[in-house]
Amino acid sequence: MLSDGQWALLEPLIVACRPKGKTPPQDLRRTLSAILRRHQNGAKWRAVPEELGPWWRAAQIFIRWARAGVWERLLNLVQECGVKLGMVFLDGTSVRAHQKAAGARRKGISS
């Protein structure tokens, strides 16, 4: 999913931001491609294609990095380096909520 050009830009930034553990993540490019794929299409972790590696590895790295603040550091570093990012919009009209979440009156209660 990540092209050679994209990876050449991102790799040094990711190496600078990610936690230094005992063992580096196996095939970081493929794992990050799995994370990006999952977040682009909004699928569940288990829906990540097998060619991008085990789904649990991508989920584990994403969660660990989120807790460690890696994604925020990476975003700041990317913005400082002038890499152009796309825009993301969340449309709340498609989010379903229970009728009581909208403040609907309950039957039998008069005010």
Backbone bond lengths (Angstrom), bond angles and torsions (degrees), N, CA, C in turn:
res aa  C-N    CA-C-N  psi(-1)  N-CA   C-N-CA  omega(-1)  CA-C   N-CA-C  phi
1 M - - - 1.441 - - 1.529 111.03 -
2 L 1.319 118.01 -44.78 1.461 120.41 176.37 1.522 108.33 -78.81
3 S 1.318 116.74 124.53 1.460 120.46 177.97 1.532 109.42 -72.20
4 D 1.327 115.52 168.08 1.465 119.77 178.78 1.526 111.09 -61.35
5 G 1.325 116.69 -39.49 1.464 120.63 179.06 1.517 112.61 -65.91
6 Q 1.342 116.52 -43.41 1.469 120.77 177.72 1.520 110.54 -63.23
7 W 1.322 116.79 -43.49 1.461 120.41 -178.97 1.530 110.98 -65.92
8 A 1.340 117.05 -36.90 1.468 120.38 178.93 1.529 110.44 -62.92
9 L 1.348 117.28 -35.09 1.464 120.51 177.02 1.528 112.17 -74.73
10 L 1.318 116.46 -40.93 1.458 120.29 -172.82 1.529 114.83 -83.11
11 E 1.310 117.62 -32.93 1.469 119.89 -172.80 1.529 113.86 -54.84
12 P 1.339 119.80 -50.17 1.471 117.89 -179.66 1.532 112.61 -64.19
13 L 1.339 117.00 -32.70 1.463 120.32 178.99 1.526 110.68 -69.75
14 I 1.319 116.08 -40.55 1.463 120.54 179.20 1.516 110.50 -66.70
15 V 1.311 116.69 -42.72 1.472 120.23 179.25 1.528 110.20 -61.49
16 A 1.335 117.26 -35.88 1.464 121.17 179.48 1.527 112.29 -70.90
17 C 1.326 117.36 -27.79 1.472 121.15 -174.10 1.519 114.59 -98.08
18 R 1.302 117.51 -29.91 1.458 119.03 -171.20 1.523 111.37 -73.81
19 P 1.339 116.26 153.20 1.460 119.50 179.64 1.517 110.83 -67.37
20 K 1.298 115.62 143.60 1.459 121.08 178.86 1.526 108.29 -92.33
21 G 1.311 115.87 101.21 1.462 121.20 -179.27 1.511 110.81 -97.66
22 K 1.324 114.23 -175.18 1.464 119.59 178.24 1.518 111.02 -64.18
23 T 1.331 115.33 -41.56 1.459 119.45 179.22 1.527 108.79 -128.42
24 P 1.328 116.92 133.40 1.462 119.07 178.40 1.531 109.95 -70.48
25 P 1.339 116.79 152.84 1.462 119.16 178.24 1.522 110.99 -60.36
26 Q 1.309 115.96 140.97 1.459 120.42 178.93 1.524 109.19 -72.14
27 D 1.308 115.41 131.44 1.467 122.36 175.64 1.527 112.33 48.73
28 L 1.316 115.47 65.77 1.463 122.21 -175.16 1.528 112.85 -58.95
29 R 1.320 117.66 -37.92 1.474 120.62 -179.85 1.525 110.87 -60.92
30 R 1.317 116.52 -45.01 1.466 120.85 -179.41 1.529 110.70 -67.09
31 T 1.321 116.90 -40.26 1.464 120.94 179.23 1.524 110.93 -64.59
32 L 1.332 117.32 -43.05 1.467 120.10 178.11 1.524 111.54 -67.02
33 S 1.322 117.24 -33.37 1.454 120.16 174.69 1.523 110.49 -63.04
34 A 1.323 116.84 -38.80 1.471 121.33 177.81 1.522 110.54 -64.90
35 I 1.328 116.94 -42.01 1.476 120.86 179.15 1.523 109.90 -64.05
36 L 1.324 117.61 -45.45 1.461 121.32 179.37 1.522 111.04 -64.05
37 R 1.315 116.87 -41.80 1.471 120.89 179.37 1.526 110.58 -60.45
38 R 1.327 115.58 -44.63 1.462 120.92 -178.79 1.523 110.83 -62.74
39 H 1.320 117.55 -40.63 1.459 120.55 -177.03 1.529 112.91 -81.15
40 Q 1.312 118.29 -22.84 1.460 120.26 177.21 1.519 111.63 -72.30
41 N 1.336 116.65 -39.79 1.458 118.00 -176.04 1.526 112.94 -103.36
42 G 1.319 118.27 -1.64 1.452 121.62 175.53 1.519 114.72 68.96
43 A 1.305 116.71 18.44 1.464 120.14 -178.15 1.533 110.75 -77.82
44 K 1.293 115.35 172.92 1.466 120.58 175.06 1.525 108.34 -78.39
45 W 1.324 115.96 159.82 1.460 120.44 -178.86 1.526 111.26 -57.09
46 R 1.321 116.86 -39.46 1.462 119.97 -177.85 1.525 113.05 -66.21
47 A 1.335 117.84 -13.39 1.464 121.46 179.84 1.531 112.49 -87.43
48 V 1.327 117.56 0.23 1.468 120.48 177.96 1.533 108.02 -65.96
49 P 1.345 117.94 130.86 1.470 120.16 -178.73 1.528 112.42 -59.41
50 E 1.320 115.81 145.73 1.470 121.46 -177.37 1.520 113.04 -61.01
51 E 1.336 117.67 -29.47 1.469 119.28 -178.64 1.528 112.52 -68.70
52 L 1.333 117.01 -13.00 1.465 120.82 176.76 1.528 111.73 -94.80
53 G 1.298 116.69 11.45 1.463 120.76 177.08 1.513 111.80 95.64
54 P 1.326 115.62 177.82 1.462 119.59 -179.47 1.531 111.13 -64.28
55 W 1.321 116.14 134.84 1.459 120.66 -178.08 1.516 111.46 -61.37
56 W 1.343 116.41 -35.40 1.458 120.27 -175.94 1.527 111.29 -67.82
57 R 1.327 117.36 -30.40 1.464 119.95 178.71 1.530 110.06 -67.85
58 A 1.340 116.06 -44.00 1.472 119.88 178.84 1.528 110.25 -63.13
59 A 1.335 116.84 -42.98 1.468 120.71 179.93 1.522 110.55 -64.23
60 Q 1.317 116.25 -42.85 1.464 121.14 -178.87 1.530 111.51 -63.09
61 I 1.336 116.43 -45.67 1.474 120.37 179.15 1.524 109.91 -64.08
62 F 1.330 117.27 -44.05 1.465 120.05 -179.69 1.526 111.20 -59.22
63 I 1.316 117.22 -47.55 1.469 121.53 -178.12 1.524 111.15 -66.05
64 R 1.321 116.99 -44.97 1.474 120.00 179.51 1.532 110.99 -61.85
65 W 1.313 116.37 -43.50 1.460 119.91 -178.98 1.517 110.98 -68.85
66 A 1.332 117.35 -34.09 1.468 119.89 177.65 1.525 109.83 -64.54
67 R 1.319 117.14 -44.09 1.470 121.06 179.54 1.525 111.75 -65.74
68 A 1.329 116.76 -32.34 1.464 121.20 -178.18 1.525 112.92 -86.41
69 G 1.338 117.72 -4.40 1.463 120.84 179.14 1.518 114.53 79.25
70 V 1.323 117.30 16.22 1.464 121.22 -177.25 1.525 111.20 -65.00
71 W 1.328 117.72 -41.49 1.468 120.52 -177.13 1.524 111.09 -63.24
72 E 1.339 117.90 -38.97 1.465 120.20 178.51 1.526 110.78 -66.94
73 R 1.339 116.41 -43.07 1.470 120.08 178.47 1.526 110.53 -63.15
74 L 1.330 115.87 -40.83 1.459 119.83 179.85 1.527 110.99 -64.85
75 L 1.320 117.54 -43.12 1.463 120.94 178.01 1.526 110.86 -60.12
76 N 1.322 117.45 -45.90 1.470 120.86 178.79 1.521 111.43 -61.60
77 L 1.331 116.67 -42.46 1.464 120.96 -179.58 1.524 111.14 -66.61
78 V 1.327 117.09 -40.99 1.461 121.61 178.60 1.525 110.26 -63.13
79 Q 1.338 117.18 -42.31 1.457 120.69 179.57 1.522 111.26 -66.61
80 E 1.334 117.76 -37.67 1.463 120.96 178.13 1.522 111.81 -65.75
81 C 1.327 116.45 -32.74 1.467 120.69 -178.46 1.525 112.69 -82.37
82 G 1.317 117.40 -4.69 1.454 121.15 176.43 1.517 115.08 81.13
83 V 1.321 117.85 17.50 1.465 120.32 176.85 1.516 107.99 -73.23
84 K 1.323 116.86 129.78 1.460 120.76 -178.47 1.524 109.66 -81.82
85 L 1.313 114.29 129.23 1.452 120.57 178.82 1.517 109.71 -106.37
86 G 1.318 116.68 152.10 1.457 121.21 175.54 1.517 109.80 -77.19
87 M 1.295 115.86 174.57 1.461 120.79 179.11 1.520 109.20 -107.68
88 V 1.312 115.21 148.74 1.459 121.43 178.94 1.518 107.90 -126.25
89 F 1.303 116.18 134.42 1.459 121.57 177.57 1.513 108.88 -121.61
90 L 1.301 116.52 139.39 1.449 121.95 175.93 1.516 107.59 -110.62
91 D 1.304 115.71 120.73 1.455 121.03 -179.33 1.516 108.43 -98.16
92 G 1.306 116.70 109.59 1.454 121.50 -176.77 1.513 114.38 -77.61
93 T 1.327 118.18 -5.45 1.466 119.05 -179.47 1.513 111.97 -69.58
94 S 1.322 117.62 -19.43 1.460 119.50 -178.75 1.520 112.15 -94.68
95 V 1.318 118.43 0.21 1.450 122.09 179.59 1.520 108.66 -86.10
96 R 1.311 115.84 120.81 1.459 120.03 -178.00 1.524 109.17 -88.58
97 A 1.292 115.11 142.55 1.466 121.12 177.49 1.521 108.34 -134.10
98 H 1.296 115.03 156.02 1.464 119.95 176.36 1.520 108.96 -69.13
99 Q 1.320 117.11 151.23 1.464 120.38 -177.35 1.516 112.39 -58.36
100 K 1.323 117.78 -31.05 1.459 120.47 179.98 1.528 111.76 -73.06
101 A 1.304 116.73 -19.88 1.466 120.28 177.68 1.525 111.08 -71.06
102 A 1.324 117.07 -20.32 1.460 121.10 -178.60 1.520 111.91 -92.46
103 G 1.315 117.97 2.90 1.459 121.02 177.93 1.514 113.72 84.22
104 A 1.339 117.15 23.51 1.468 120.30 178.94 1.523 109.85 -66.13
105 R 1.320 115.60 145.31 1.471 120.12 179.89 1.517 110.25 -70.77
106 R 1.310 114.75 147.45 1.447 120.33 176.24 1.523 108.95 -85.26
107 K 1.296 116.22 145.63 1.463 120.61 178.82 1.516 109.35 -68.76
108 G 1.315 116.33 141.06 1.459 121.26 175.96 1.513 114.31 86.72
109 I 1.308 118.41 -5.82 1.465 121.38 179.05 1.517 107.80 -106.18
110 S 1.305 116.90 118.69 1.465 119.39 178.87 1.525 108.54 -109.46
111 S 1.302 114.13 143.44 1.470 118.00 179.23 1.491 111.86 -121.57
